[in-house]
Amino acid sequence: MISITQPAAKWYIKELDLSEGDAVRFYARYGGHGGLHRGFSLALAIEQPKEPVFRTESLGITFFVEESDAWYFEGYNFHIKYKRKYEEVEFAFEPIENVNEND
């Protein structure tokens, strides 16, 4: 799952000069630091979805993850928030609890 707060969406619209109907893809890239998996970090691109596995819309902008990058987010909900104190966005990865319906 992917979610984004309205303040974070506004930040992306301003910083990336986005217009209604645009889309922002989040994907795993080799290199960097601070990601979920050693040796990989999170990147973004302005492009339309082809095979989205997670998507959400806010203020007319689609934010998504393609199926090819689902491995990076496996086991986590991905939240994008705006931190007013630093005037920037932050990513939060919330572990998904497995619920066994047979218990």
Buried (B, 14 or more C-beta within 10 A) or exposed (E): BBBBBEEBBBBBBEEEEBEEEBBBBBBBBEEEEEBBEEEBBBBEEEEEBEEBBBBBEBEEBBBBBBEEBBEBBEEBBBBBBBEEEEEEBEBEBEEEEEEEEEE
